[in-house]
Amino acid sequence: MKKILVFIIALGLSLSVFFFVSETLMAFEWLERGITVKSQDTTAEGTRIFLEDTSQKSFVVVTDNALLTDPVKESILALFSQISGTYNLPTSNIEFKIKPTGFQTTLILQNTGQVFGFTYYNLTPPESLVPTASAILNEFNAWKDFKIKTIHLNFKENSFQIVTAPETEYPFIDIQVMASQPQKLLVSDLAVLFNEYSGWKNINLKQIAFTIDSNSIKTILTSRDDKKTIDFTLSGTKPDPKNMAKVSSFYNEIALWKNIDYKKILLTAEGSNINSVIAATKVNYNGVDMAKNIPSGMSFRYDKQIQYDFRVVTKDYFVRVRNQYSNEDKLLWQLNEAVKDPILYIQIYDPEFFYRQIEGIRNRQVEVFDGLNADLSKAYNELLAKHEKLTNSYENLKKAHEAFIYGYMTLENAGFMSTEPINKKAVARIIELKAENAELTSGQIAEQLEKEQLEAPSKVIHLVLSLYFNDFKE
């Protein structure tokens, strides 16, 4: 037991000596660079080292000691020199966090109380890092009527991001630049856009996110209640105040709507043309919501005047609604006319479309009728040929049948060693009389023939009734 206790005490003393020696060596390495280690402690993020230069300006380094190589220390001192010396940023606190992915620098500005930070995703930051960050800070602080509590810059390989946390009444700003370094006066240019957005009605902005590439500036504005989003793309990277005034004029008109509500607005500005698609969630006219009739949204164009041009789906019709915009009431009235009676609406507002529909129907009818006529003509000719063939066959069969009947009756009527011809006229009359009155007997038919002076023996009458009517009565 005593041996174990002695071992533990020895181990503790060894570790203490080790850490003491390590701290002494580290302090000596900083001292060689003109920096004094005031103190250090261990945190969840790593070792926190409190340092001071010969002019008693202090800074803090937070890192894993393994990352504190000589090149990294030189980079820290270069950044510190630029911040506190060359650019003389009035800071009350400077903190460097060194991670395997790069440098994260945080400053608390003495004169404004702002938290200003920038992250560079490399352990060897360039000399332009602090000048660029300082210029951006000065530009942001030059914005009128916008007080920023926190600014953080992210320097990435192919892009650059600025994130700001303003005081309570102002929106967050998030700027993503698709380039390794921000363009000169970029933030000042964005101030033109910000000032316009700040004057927009009924939006109560929570966040403004800018994405900038070589061709355009894209802005997504989100309201505090998260019910409305405006997606605005500006062609080119230099906002024109006159053009932005048109965008603001258009939006402020929409903001006055009372019966049309939306979830999202897509806006694009190219030259003097403003285009917009509004995804309406409510389009109320006299208690009827027509939003479901506008599945593709409401398209607007603003050049010299505001015009709208979009489609309405109603009663199996896809109706085009277009006109010059004057106010919300007239727009709703026209929409209602299109939804209520699309055919009448087309006749009044889009006669060319109506005529095109009629012409299309007529052409389709002609095609169908021409095809039917050709098919019917062919079928008729085929049936006519079959009819003629059947008629000829029928006539031949009829003649053969009559010849057979008369031949049979002649044989049945013949006497011994003699034949008497059959009176065909009498036979035809017998058939006619029986067909007219099926109840006639052979005797009654004989009496009628005698009155008509047609000669026909009773045997002949019996043969005719038997062969033609299956009447075998004598």
QUIHUVEN-V748852 format. One record per pair of residues at least 4 apart in sequence whose C-alpha atoms are under 8 Angstrom apart, sorted by sequence separation. I is the first residue (numbers start at 1). J is the second residue. If there is no record, write none. Layout:
BEGIN
I:J + I:J
END
This chain:
BEGIN
1:5 + 2:6 + 3:7 + 4:8 + 5:9 + 6:10 + 7:11 + 8:12 + 9:13 + 10:14 + 11:15 + 12:16 + 13:17 + 14:18 + 15:19 + 16:20 + 17:21 + 18:22 + 19:23 + 20:24 + 21:25 + 22:26 + 23:27 + 24:28 + 25:29 + 26:30 + 27:31 + 28:32 + 29:33 + 30:34 + 31:35 + 42:46 + 43:47 + 52:56 + 53:57 + 63:67 + 64:68 + 68:72 + 69:73 + 70:74 + 71:75 + 72:76 + 73:77 + 74:78 + 75:79 + 76:80 + 77:81 + 78:82 + 79:83 + 80:84 + 81:85 + 82:86 + 83:87 + 84:88 + 85:89 + 98:102 + 99:103 + 109:113 + 110:114 + 125:129 + 127:131 + 128:132 + 129:133 + 130:134 + 131:135 + 132:136 + 133:137 + 134:138 + 135:139 + 136:140 + 137:141 + 138:142 + 139:143 + 155:159 + 156:160 + 166:170 + 177:181 + 182:186 + 185:189 + 186:190 + 187:191 + 188:192 + 189:193 + 190:194 + 191:195 + 192:196 + 193:197 + 194:198 + 195:199 + 196:200 + 212:216 + 213:217 + 222:226 + 223:227 + 239:243 + 240:244 + 241:245 + 242:246 + 243:247 + 244:248 + 245:249 + 246:250 + 247:251 + 248:252 + 249:253 + 250:254 + 251:255 + 252:256 + 253:257 + 257:261 + 269:273 + 270:274 + 284:288 + 285:289 + 290:294 + 291:295 + 294:298 + 301:305 + 302:306 + 313:317 + 314:318 + 326:330 + 327:331 + 328:332 + 329:333 + 330:334 + 331:335 + 332:336 + 333:337 + 334:338 + 335:339 + 336:340 + 337:341 + 338:342 + 341:345 + 342:346 + 343:347 + 344:348 + 345:349 + 346:350 + 347:351 + 350:354 + 351:355 + 352:356 + 353:357 + 354:358 + 355:359 + 356:360 + 357:361 + 358:362 + 359:363 + 360:364 + 361:365 + 362:366 + 363:367 + 364:368 + 365:369 + 366:370 + 367:371 + 368:372 + 369:373 + 370:374 + 371:375 + 372:376 + 373:377 + 374:378 + 375:379 + 376:380 + 377:381 + 378:382 + 379:383 + 380:384 + 381:385 + 382:386 + 383:387 + 384:388 + 385:389 + 386:390 + 387:391 + 388:392 + 389:393 + 390:394 + 391:395 + 392:396 + 393:397 + 394:398 + 395:399 + 396:400 + 397:401 + 398:402 + 399:403 + 400:404 + 401:405 + 402:406 + 403:407 + 404:408 + 405:409 + 406:410 + 407:411 + 408:412 + 409:413 + 410:414 + 414:418 + 415:419 + 423:427 + 424:428 + 425:429 + 426:430 + 427:431 + 428:432 + 429:433 + 430:434 + 431:435 + 432:436 + 433:437 + 434:438 + 440:444 + 441:445 + 442:446 + 443:447 + 444:448 + 445:449 + 446:450 + 447:451 + 448:452 + 449:453 + 450:454 + 456:460 + 457:461 + 458:462 + 459:463 + 460:464 + 461:465 + 462:466 + 463:467 + 464:468 + 465:469 + 466:470 + 467:471 + 30:35 + 31:36 + 42:47 + 43:48 + 52:57 + 53:58 + 63:68 + 67:72 + 68:73 + 80:85 + 81:86 + 82:87 + 83:88 + 84:89 + 98:103 + 99:104 + 108:113 + 109:114 + 120:125 + 141:146 + 155:160 + 156:161 + 166:171 + 177:182 + 212:217 + 223:228 + 234:239 + 239:244 + 269:274 + 283:288 + 284:289 + 285:290 + 301:306 + 302:307 + 312:317 + 313:318 + 314:319 + 325:330 + 326:331 + 337:342 + 345:350 + 346:351 + 414:419 + 415:420 + 422:427 + 434:439 + 440:445 + 449:454 + 450:455 + 456:461 + 464:469 + 465:470 + 466:471 + 30:36 + 31:37 + 41:47 + 42:48 + 52:58 + 82:88 + 83:89 + 84:90 + 97:103 + 98:104 + 108:114 + 109:115 + 141:147 + 154:160 + 155:161 + 165:171 + 166:172 + 211:217 + 212:218 + 222:228 + 223:229 + 268:274 + 269:275 + 283:289 + 284:290 + 300:306 + 301:307 + 312:318 + 313:319 + 325:331 + 413:419 + 414:420 + 434:440 + 449:455 + 465:471 + 466:472 + 30:37 + 40:47 + 41:48 + 51:58 + 52:59 + 84:91 + 96:103 + 97:104 + 108:115 + 109:116 + 141:148 + 153:160 + 154:161 + 165:172 + 166:173 + 198:205 + 210:217 + 211:218 + 222:229 + 267:274 + 268:275 + 282:289 + 283:290 + 284:291 + 300:307 + 301:308 + 311:318 + 312:319 + 338:345 + 346:353 + 347:354 + 413:420 + 433:440 + 449:456 + 465:472 + 40:48 + 41:49 + 50:58 + 51:59 + 96:104 + 97:105 + 107:115 + 108:116 + 153:161 + 154:162 + 164:172 + 165:173 + 210:218 + 211:219 + 221:229 + 222:230 + 267:275 + 268:276 + 282:290 + 283:291 + 300:308 + 311:319 + 312:320 + 337:345 + 338:346 + 346:354 + 411:419 + 27:36 + 40:49 + 50:59 + 51:60 + 96:105 + 106:115 + 107:116 + 153:162 + 163:172 + 164:173 + 210:219 + 220:229 + 221:230 + 267:276 + 282:291 + 299:308 + 300:309 + 311:320 + 312:321 + 410:419 + 27:37 + 39:49 + 40:50 + 50:60 + 51:61 + 95:105 + 96:106 + 106:116 + 107:117 + 152:162 + 153:163 + 163:173 + 164:174 + 209:219 + 210:220 + 220:230 + 221:231 + 266:276 + 267:277 + 281:291 + 298:308 + 299:309 + 310:320 + 311:321 + 410:420 + 446:456 + 462:472 + 38:49 + 39:50 + 49:60 + 50:61 + 94:105 + 95:106 + 106:117 + 151:162 + 152:163 + 162:173 + 163:174 + 208:219 + 209:220 + 219:230 + 220:231 + 265:276 + 266:277 + 280:291 + 298:309 + 299:310 + 309:320 + 310:321 + 410:421 + 462:473 + 37:49 + 38:50 + 39:51 + 48:60 + 49:61 + 94:106 + 95:107 + 105:117 + 106:118 + 151:163 + 152:164 + 162:174 + 163:175 + 208:220 + 209:221 + 219:231 + 220:232 + 265:277 + 266:278 + 298:310 + 309:321 + 310:322 + 410:422 + 433:445 + 446:458 + 462:474 + 37:50 + 38:51 + 48:61 + 49:62 + 94:107 + 104:117 + 105:118 + 151:164 + 161:174 + 162:175 + 208:221 + 218:231 + 219:232 + 265:278 + 297:310 + 298:311 + 308:321 + 309:322 + 321:334 + 409:422 + 37:51 + 38:52 + 47:61 + 48:62 + 93:107 + 94:108 + 104:118 + 105:119 + 137:151 + 150:164 + 151:165 + 161:175 + 162:176 + 207:221 + 208:222 + 218:232 + 219:233 + 264:278 + 265:279 + 280:294 + 308:322 + 309:323 + 321:335 + 36:51 + 37:52 + 47:62 + 48:63 + 92:107 + 93:108 + 104:119 + 118:133 + 149:164 + 150:165 + 161:176 + 206:221 + 207:222 + 218:233 + 264:279 + 296:311 + 307:322 + 308:323 + 430:445 + 443:458 + 446:461 + 35:51 + 36:52 + 46:62 + 47:63 + 91:107 + 92:108 + 93:109 + 103:119 + 104:120 + 148:164 + 149:165 + 150:166 + 160:176 + 161:177 + 205:221 + 206:222 + 207:223 + 217:233 + 218:234 + 262:278 + 263:279 + 264:280 + 307:323 + 308:324 + 406:422 + 442:458 + 445:461 + 35:52 + 36:53 + 45:62 + 46:63 + 47:64 + 91:108 + 92:109 + 102:119 + 103:120 + 148:165 + 149:166 + 159:176 + 160:177 + 205:222 + 206:223 + 207:224 + 216:233 + 217:234 + 262:279 + 263:280 + 279:296 + 280:297 + 294:311 + 295:312 + 307:324 + 308:325 + 321:338 + 35:53 + 36:54 + 45:63 + 46:64 + 47:65 + 91:109 + 92:110 + 102:120 + 103:121 + 148:166 + 149:167 + 159:177 + 160:178 + 205:223 + 206:224 + 216:234 + 217:235 + 262:280 + 263:281 + 279:297 + 280:298 + 294:312 + 295:313 + 306:324 + 307:325 + 34:53 + 35:54 + 46:65 + 90:109 + 91:110 + 102:121 + 103:122 + 147:166 + 148:167 + 159:178 + 160:179 + 204:223 + 205:224 + 216:235 + 217:236 + 261:280 + 262:281 + 278:297 + 279:298 + 293:312 + 294:313 + 305:324 + 306:325 + 319:338 + 430:449 + 442:461 + 34:54 + 76:96 + 89:109 + 90:110 + 91:111 + 101:121 + 102:122 + 103:123 + 133:153 + 146:166 + 147:167 + 158:178 + 159:179 + 160:180 + 203:223 + 204:224 + 215:235 + 216:236 + 217:237 + 260:280 + 261:281 + 262:282 + 277:297 + 278:298 + 293:313 + 305:325 + 306:326 + 429:449 + 442:462 + 59:80 + 90:111 + 101:122 + 102:123 + 158:179 + 159:180 + 160:181 + 215:236 + 216:237 + 260:281 + 261:282 + 277:298 + 278:299 + 293:314 + 101:123 + 102:124 + 103:125 + 158:180 + 159:181 + 160:182 + 214:236 + 215:237 + 247:269 + 260:282 + 261:283 + 276:298 + 277:299 + 100:123 + 147:170 + 157:180 + 214:237 + 259:282 + 260:283 + 276:299 + 277:300 + 312:335 + 319:342 + 426:449 + 442:465 + 146:170 + 156:180 + 213:237 + 259:283 + 260:284 + 275:299 + 276:300 + 314:338 + 315:339 + 98:123 + 155:180 + 203:228 + 212:237 + 259:284 + 275:300 + 276:301 + 314:339 + 317:342 + 155:181 + 243:269 + 259:285 + 275:301 + 312:338 + 313:339 + 314:340 + 57:84 + 247:274 + 274:301 + 275:302 + 312:339 + 315:342 + 319:346 + 243:271 + 246:274 + 273:301 + 274:302 + 314:342 + 426:454 + 243:272 + 273:302 + 274:303 + 425:454 + 426:455 + 427:456 + 273:303 + 320:350 + 426:456 + 67:98 + 272:303 + 430:461 + 434:465 + 442:473 + 67:99 + 423:455 + 441:473 + 442:474 + 62:95 + 67:100 + 117:150 + 119:152 + 174:207 + 176:209 + 178:211 + 231:264 + 235:268 + 423:456 + 427:460 + 431:464 + 59:93 + 60:94 + 61:95 + 62:96 + 63:97 + 64:98 + 114:148 + 115:149 + 116:150 + 117:151 + 118:152 + 119:153 + 120:154 + 121:155 + 171:205 + 172:206 + 173:207 + 174:208 + 175:209 + 176:210 + 177:211 + 178:212 + 179:213 + 228:262 + 229:263 + 230:264 + 231:265 + 232:266 + 233:267 + 234:268 + 235:269 + 236:270 + 427:461 + 430:464 + 431:465 + 58:93 + 59:94 + 60:95 + 61:96 + 62:97 + 63:98 + 64:99 + 114:149 + 115:150 + 116:151 + 117:152 + 118:153 + 119:154 + 120:155 + 121:156 + 170:205 + 171:206 + 172:207 + 173:208 + 174:209 + 175:210 + 176:211 + 177:212 + 178:213 + 228:263 + 229:264 + 230:265 + 231:266 + 232:267 + 233:268 + 234:269 + 235:270 + 58:94 + 59:95 + 60:96 + 61:97 + 62:98 + 63:99 + 113:149 + 114:150 + 115:151 + 116:152 + 117:153 + 118:154 + 119:155 + 120:156 + 121:157 + 170:206 + 171:207 + 172:208 + 173:209 + 174:210 + 175:211 + 176:212 + 177:213 + 178:214 + 227:263 + 228:264 + 229:265 + 230:266 + 231:267 + 232:268 + 233:269 + 234:270 + 235:271 + 59:96 + 61:98 + 114:151 + 118:155 + 171:208 + 173:210 + 175:212 + 230:267 + 232:269 + 427:464 + 431:468 + 422:460 + 87:131 + 89:134 + 143:188 + 139:185 + 193:239 + 290:336 + 293:339 + 413:459 + 83:130 + 87:134 + 140:187 + 192:239 + 285:332 + 413:460 + 75:123 + 82:130 + 139:187 + 140:188 + 143:191 + 196:244 + 200:248 + 284:332 + 285:333 + 75:124 + 139:188 + 189:238 + 190:239 + 192:241 + 196:245 + 283:332 + 290:339 + 75:125 + 132:182 + 189:239 + 72:123 + 79:130 + 136:187 + 193:244 + 197:248 + 200:251 + 201:252 + 285:336 + 409:460 + 72:124 + 196:248 + 200:252 + 203:255 + 250:302 + 71:124 + 202:255 + 201:255 + 409:463 + 409:464 + 250:306 + 405:467 + 259:328 + 257:328
END
